[in-house]
Each structure stands twice: as structure tokens, then as C-alpha cells.
């Protein structure tokens, strides 16, 4: 709706044909990727759909930019100020009910303060209300569509079947009208569990315990995704050292989800192809041309 509204405003500002907003169903994407009159496709969505966009664009070698899924790791160092970190990580992980690619989807906490962090995180989460977004006391709204809601039902079923310890939530009340999913925090599940390996795209996050920095960097990088990540600690130099070792397009230190049109955003591995924003992003919408003249 926002995009259509933007188009309504923009049509009286831009010359005709500069901006076109087209709505449609699933067929529309393939029509665009295969259309010979469109030279460039920029797509934001899941890695699975991104692969289909890439395959369809290969028909005429169309240029593409893909910003795809993520399984971002947040690393909390032993010296982190938990009272500052907890609210920021909760907002980043559960904002929009976890429905954004750059949400922290794995939170690694050092064993020395793991339980303290978990207690503070759960206590903070209990203060938040899931419900109708039109009501002023609502903090988190529903899942955007029924298909994603069904995927979360399946993920929650796996958590129950495997017997993972759930600190908060864990049960979706299907009798409620709407796609409402409770804030759910899973206590130190194994690294090969679905909730750690997959991107849930909903309000569910695993807390993971680690003992040393080499270990946590290896575990954080052990994923097919590489979109974003964050490191939190008072020792800024050490935090930056850890951040440099993460195989992701963006890493924040003691902050998260800070963006700007001048800052390049790119995904590594299966999190994307090409660059958005910044000079690098603009260059992705150009063709390099070399002219050579004999003197």
C-alpha cells in the first residue's frame, strides 16, 4: 500500500515513464525477469526465490542485484554492558516480529554471563505485547502472510519434538484470529538444530553459549548465509577484531541496523549478489564502457 501511495504522489513529479509501479501475482516476477525490454532486476526476498530470479534472468543474461535471506549472528562479549545490549538486541531481533533479513537470528553469549543475559532478555521480552497493530499498547504485530505462519508452526513443532528448552513462548495458539506468534526464546539448542541453521523469519530466537572467541567466530561463520552481524563489548579494539573475521557483508560494533544511502549493503554467500546503496550500489546499475582512440 505504501508503494502504491508513493507512486500516486510521484506520478505528478517525475516525467512520464521514469517510474512505473506494477502490481500482480506470482507470474509477474517471471514476466519481468524474462522480458527483453528490462535490462536490470533488483530483488529483495528469500534466498530460495532469489535463485529462481537468477535462473529466470539467465534466459537473456539480465543484470541482477539480489538482497536475500540472512542468519545473522550477534556476539556478546564477556565485558558487554548487558543493560544496554539487551534492549537493543531485542529490538533488532524481534522488531517487525522478526520479519526482516538483517534481524539477529542467532545470539551468542559468553559462558561467563550467559545465564545473566538470558534472564535479562526474557524479563525484557515479557514486557512486550503481541497483538493488533492498530492498538496503542501493541509492541509486536502478526506474521505477514499465512504461508510464513505455517512455516513457523512447523518450526515450533520441531522445537517441541526435539525437546529443546524454551525460556519463553514456544506455543502458537492457532485458535486466535490472525497470524499471531508469541515471542519465543530457545535456550542453547545444538548448532545443527533447525532453529539455528534456518532463517525462521518470525519472533523466535535461539540463545547460544560459547567459551572463547575463536570458537564463536567459527560457529558464527558456519552458515550458508552472510548478510549481517554484530559484536557487543566494552573492549572496542577486540570487538572490531572479531567483527573483521565475520563472513558477512555488514557488521556492526556496539550498534545494529544502522543504514544510510551512502553505505553499501551487500550479502555474502547465499545472502545475495551485487550491492545496494553507496557508490558501489549505483555502479551496479551501470555498464562499464571503455573507449580507446589511436593518436
CORWOMO-V58189 format. One line per field, one symbol per residue. ss: DSSP state (~ for helix, > for strand, _ for the rest). psi: psi as a letter, one per 40 degrees, with the letter a starting at -180 (. if undefined). A space follows every 50 residues. Layout:
BEGIN
ss->???
psi->???
END
This chain:
BEGIN
ss->_~~~~~~~~~_______________~~~~~~~~~_____>>>>>__~~~~ ~~~~~~~_____>>>>>____>>>>>_____~~~~~~~~~~~~~~~~~__ ___>>>>>>>___~~~~~~~~~~~~~___>_________>_____~~~~~ ~~~~~~~~~~~~___>>>_______________>>>>______~~~~___ ___>>>>>>>__~~~~~~~~~___>>_>>>>>___~~~~~~~~~_____> >>>___________>__>>__>>__>_~~~~~~____________
psi->dddddddddddediihedhhhhiaaddddddddeheehehhhhhaidddd ddddddeedffihihhhaiifhhhhhideigddddddddddddeiffegi dehhehhhhiddfdddddddddddddeihhaheehdehdhaiididdddd dddddddddddefihhdibehhgeeihighhihhhhhfiideiddddihd fifhhhhhhididdddddddegieifciiihhidgdddddddddehgidh hihfiifhiieehihihibeeahaiiiidddddefihhhhhhhh.
END
